[in-house]
Amino acid sequence: MALMATASTVRTTACTRRANGEMTRGDLISVIVPVYNSGEYLDRCVGSILSQDYSPIEVLIVDDGSTDPATIEKCDFLAANSPNVFVFHITNGGAGAARNFGLRHAKGRYIAFVDSDDEIATGMYSSLYCDLIGHDVKLAAGGIAIEDNGRLINKLKPLPSGVYRQPDIMHHFFLGHWHSACTNLYERSVFDTARFPEGEINEDYVLNYLILREQQAIYNNSQAYYHYIRREGSNTSAAVSPRFKDWLKHTESVYDDFKDNAYLGDAACYQYLFSYITLGNVCLLTLARGASSDADELYRSVTKMLMANRAQISACKSLSARHRLYGMLMAVCPGLYRTIVTAVLRIKSHLHN
């Protein structure tokens, strides 16, 4: 008796054909692209999505209240000239709100995100799709590289490709992996109980924490498919502001959830301390460029917290010797550390110019 092919069998066959150079065809992938005054980069961004060797794909451009007429015009132009591109103009609410809006309007069985000033490699979604269905998981993560003046630099040493299970999923998350939503392909069902926080930065971290803690297994693909384009003025290169406290709030909340966990407590402590130590140094980078009341206030808050947690800085096994030194110096002699670091940064900047 002939057996009817299951949907899984059909999708797996499509992935097998891809090895022979054919386009992978499977379930609809919805790619959500939040946009705010970044129209000059949209052609390359959307072009890299439409050039994927996977079909079908829909692109949901969510214009997050752009004030730049050229950006609004570009969004409309792209939608008018491709049947697979759809545009939505909404009131400004930040990237988290724009992505949540896109989730409500996405029709795909699988969901992906791309920031409007970045690009993706041609084989990203065909590879991650095959990883998902081939290993029966709901999240497949790819790598990320920084593109700086046309040169790609690995942002984080990738983990080996393969299936990861709990509690190792959370262990690696706490040590810095899988924080970006843009590197991943998600099965739609994971969003039944998870959304981006709105009105806050560091929204990717929160979303992936909520999703990853519920997964018994995920697949990690070590290839750096996502290309983060380094530009001045982005959230990651902007001067310190009070909004950076969101990062501290998020890591502290997660640490509270896991600090008593025998296996994961140390890694969670690392992430908590690392966020403060890193932000302290970012404050000093801002101060080296000139006076900043926001950076000054935040640096004082960071060093006060580190002073109160000196014992944790010493005891955290996951913290590198370098970051332990930074943390202790900020905790014990914050003024001296600030003077030395800002002076060194100013000298480096002067020599570079």
N, C-alpha and C positions, 0 to 999 in steps of 0.2 A: 504493500500500500504506500503510495506517495505521501510524503509528509509536507505540510505547508511550511514555507520558510517563515521564521519569526522575524519581527522588526530588528531584533538584535543581530540575527544572522545576515540580514540585508545590509545593515550598517557596517558590520565587520567585513563583508565582502567588498564594500566600497573602499574601505581602508586598505584592503589587500590590493585592489586595482591601482591605488595611488602609488604603490611601489613600482608600478610599471609606467609611471609618468602621466597617468590620466588624472583629471580633476576629481577630487573627492566630492561626492554628492551625498547628502544626508538630511538631517532635520534642520529646520530654520534656525539660524543664529541671529539674534538681535544684538547689534552693537550700538551702545549708547554713548554719544559724544556731547558732553556739556560744553557750551561756548560762552565766553564773555569777552567781548572786544578783542578777539584773536583771529579775525577774518583773514589776515595776511598769511596765516599758516594752514588754513582749512583745505586748500586744494591738495597739498601734499598729504595731509592727514587722511582725508576721506579717500583720496586716490589710493593710498596704501591699503585701505580696507576693501575697496572695490576690486583691487588687483589680486585678492587672495585666490589661491588655487583650491577653493572650496565654494560650494553652492548648495542651498540658497543662503544669502545674507541680506538682512535689511539694516540700514543705518538710520538711527534716530538722532538727529541733531536737535539738541535742546538749547535754544538761545536763552540764556539766563539773564534776560533784561539788559542786553547790550545797549550802550549809549552811542556806539560808533556806527554811523549809517552804513559805512562800507562793510562792516561785519554782518549787519542785518541783510544787506543786499547779497552778500556772498552766500549766506545760508539759504536764502530763497532761490538763488541761481542754481546751486547744487541740487536742491530738491526738484526744481523744474526741469533739470536736464538728466535726471536718472530716475527710473521707475523704482529703484531700490532705496532711494534716499527720501526721508520724510523730515520735515522741519516743524518745530513747535516753538512759539515765542511766548515766554512766561515772565512774570514779575521776578526781579532779582531776588534770589534767596540763598545763593551760594551753591557750590558744587554738589553738596549732599542732597539738597532739595531738588536740583536739576536731575540728578541721577535717579532719585526716587520717582520723579515725574516720568522719566523714561521707562522705568520698570513697570509703571502702571499702564503704559501704552505699548509695551513690547509684545509682539505676537510669537516670538520664538520659543522653542523648547529649551534652547540654551542662550545664555546671556553673557555678554562681554562689554568691557568699557575701554574707551580710548580717550585720553585728554586731547583737546583740540590742537595743541601745538606739538604733539608727538607723532610718531609713525610706528608701523609694525612691519615685520618681515613677511614676505609673500606666503610662506608656508605655516604661519602661526596657527590659524584656526583648523586647518586640515590635520595638523599634527596633534593639537590638543583635543580635537574631537575624537580622533582615533585612540588617544590615551584614555579618554573618558569611557568610551564604550568598550574598549578592549580589556579594561581592568574593572569594569562595573563600579565606577566611583562617580561622585557628583561634583567633584572639583578637580580640574587638572591645572597645574601651575607651570608656567614657563619662566624663563630667566629674563633679566632686564639688563640693558647696557646703556651707558650714558654716551650720547653723541655730542662731541665738543669739536667744533670746527671740522666736521666731516670725519672725525676719528672716533671709533667705538671703544669704550672703556667699560669693562665689567664692573658693575656697581658693588656686587657682593659675590664672594667666591661661591659658585653654585654647588648645591648638594647633588650627589649622584642621581641620575635618573632612576626612577623606580617607585614602587608603592610604599607609602609611609602610613603607619598605623598609630593609634593612641597607645601610650602617652607621648610617643616620639613626635607626633604632629605638633603638640603644644610646646614641647621642649625646643624644637627648632624655631617655632614661631617666636618664642621668648628670646631666642638668640639672634633674631633679626630677619628671619626668612618669611616670605609670603605676606608681607605687609601691604603691598600694592594690589588694588583691585584690578588694575589694568593688565597685569601679567597673566590673569587667570581666565579660564572658561568654566562657567558654572552651569549646572543643571538648574532650570528655573525653580524647582521645588525648594531649593535652599533658601529662597527669599520669602517663603511662607512665614518664617519667624524672625527674619533679619532685614533691617533697613539701615541706610546711612543715617548717622545723626545729622540734624540740620542746624545751620547757623554756627557750626564749629569747623575748625580745621582738623587735620589728622583723621578725617572721616573714614579713609580706607582701612586704617588700623582697627577701628572699632568694628566695622562691618566684618572684616575677615576674622577677628576674634570671635564674634558671635557665631559665624558660620563654622569655623574650624573646630571649635570646641564640641560641636555636635556631630562631626564626621568620624566614623570609625576607620575610614581609610581615604586617602587622596593619592593622586599621582603627581609626581614632580618630574618635569622635563627640564633638563639642565641647559637647553639651548636658549640663548638670549634673543628671543623673538621680539621683545618690546624695546623700542628705542626711545629713551627719554632724551629730548633735545634740550640741552642746557642753555637757558636764556636768562638774561637779567630781568628781574621784576616778577618772576614766578614766585609762588608761595615758598618754595624751597630755597630761593636765593634772596628773598626780600628781607629788609631790615627787621629786627626784632620788634614785636608789638605785643600788647597784652593778650592777643589771641593765642600766642604760643603757650599760654597756660593750659590750653585744651590738651596738649600733648601730655603735660604733667598730670593733669586730672585723670586722663584715660589710663596711663600706665599705673598710677596709684590705685585706681579702682580694680584693675586686673590683678595687681599684686595682692590686694586684700582678698581676692577670691582664691588665690593659690599659695599664700605665704605659709600655710600649715601643711601643704602637700609634701610628703617625704621625698618624692622624686622630682617634682617640678618647682618646689619652693625656691631653690637657689637660682634657677634660670629666671623665674619671675622677678626675683629680687634684682638680678642683673639688669633686666630691662627697665625696672623702676629707677635704679641708680644711674644707669646709662643715660636715660632721658634727662635727668637733672645735670649730670656732668657735661653732656654734650651741649645742652642749652646754655649752661654757664659759659662755655667757650664761645658759643655763637653770640652771646651778649657782648663778650669782650671783642669779638671781631667787629661788631657794630660800633662799639665805643671807640675802637681804633680808627674808625673812619670819621669820627666826630662826636660831639656831645649828643646824647640821647637820653631823655628822662625815662622812657620806657625800658631801654636796655639797662639803665642804672638801677631802676626799681626791681626789675626782674632778676638781675644778678644778685641783689641783696636777698631776695626771697629764696633763690636757689641755694646760696651759700648758707643761709640760716637753716634750711632743711638739711643740708649735708652735715652741718655742725651737729645737729640733733641725731644724725644717723651714722656717726663715725664708726660705731661698732659694726654696723652692717657693711660698711665699706671695707673694713678689715676682714670680715668673715666671709664675704661672698666669693665663692670659689670660681664662679664663671666670669668674674670681672678681671680683665687683663691687668698686668702690673702697671702698664702705662695709665690706664683709666683709674686704677686705684690711687696712683700717685696724684693725678689731677684732682680727684675727689677729695683726698686728704688735704692737699694744699688749699683748695677752695674752702674747705671746712675749717681748717686751723688758722690759716693766715690769708683770708680773702683779699685784703687790701694789697699786700705785697704781691700776691699772685697776679692780681689785676694790673698792677703797675708794670711788672716785668713782661707779662704777655702782651699788653697793648703796646708797649715800647718796641718789642720785637716785631710785632705785626706792622707797625708804622715804618720801621726800618726796611722790612721786606718789601712793603708797598713802594717806598721811595726808590729802592734799588731796581725794582721791576719797571718803574716808570722812567 
